[in-house]
Amino acid sequence: MTAIFVLAEQTLGAGRRLTCPSMKSDMMVEQVADVAAAVYRRTDEVSILLARAITREVRLYGAVAAVPFDLIAEACAANLRAIFGAIAAGGDFNVAAASRLGVQRACDGVPLSSVMEAYRVGFRRAWEVIADEVATRPYLNGDALGMLTAKLLTAQDVFTGAMAAGYRQEQSSRAVGDETQRSALIDALIHGRLFERCSLWEAADYLRMPSTGPFVVIAADAAWSRMDALPDIETKLRSLDVSSAWRVLPDVHVGIVHIKTDRHLAAVLAAVSRVAIGRVGVSARFGDLRDTAGALRQARVTLRGRADPGSLVSMFDGSILATAAVSAPEVMIDVASPVMECFADLGDDEREVLFETFRAWQDHDGSMRTAGEMLFCHPNTVRYRLHRIEERTGRSLTRPRDIAELCLVFEVHRRLMS
């Protein structure tokens, strides 16, 4: 704004004043209206002058195809008509053109700072056009130019403000719309309905994630807490250069996370561990977003299963046993339940001792000695406990088929039934 006043002072000379009592006279109003009407009639010509100045002085507008010259000139013309038409008629400014322009530039992705700079350049060039018009009228004094300058400065404030308001409103509307679409896509992914809505590429674009993996699904227990199960986790992962998309369901806070490397995975698990309020289950890695629903089942099962010692976060290990256990949860529970009922008459502690012994024996390649060391007991004690399991289940740990069945049953119990 001050630039226009400086230009006005240079034109008028140091001895002239911009305001005086005569500004209020009918003659002064008529002179101002006459100049404004003249500029209004030259709208097509002046809009080209303004557009050239904007493309020359505003870096982004000068970039190839950033904002086409015809659109710049068209916007200048719309604003010129609204401004000088109102000044000529002595009416109020209609800022609809400025509001529309703000919306359009927001849709085009032009930064607001660049649009405001374009307005500043355009209004300065418009004042120069006014000064030239005044100079062609010897009967006009500096007071007329002063009044026109004041009106143009008011227009600059009003039109720039309307443009910025339109821009911000459109940005907000688009952000809300994008977030709604993003939430809908996450729902479609986790419920296996993605391709009823859009393509893989479109989904990844809306989620602001790569279209190819590897990914993991994270499920944090949210059923017991009114707070976020993983507060501000998306922002924290973004700071680690990790893309993710999150959705809060009634019982879990679910995230689809892109994992570039093992180092990224370790960083993600560490970040989740730091902010987690309750238990967290993590799926095995998968490569296709279409597999998200299955990965969520893995994460949920891991969340419900036995927690890893000393950590709230447990990751699905992807083993054949684990995969078999969770692939058809209802079927697996039906299959495992009769075997587990063989231990129903035992107390909880006694039952847990037997199960823990079997897991130790399994995890250490069937070695009685190593399992005993891990359980702080004699190998014969391990042997006795395993024999009790054989007696109760009617299966022998010397027969491969029976071993396979017991391993699967105990895996189902650990992941789905405990």
Disulfide bonds with the S-S distance in Angstrom:
none
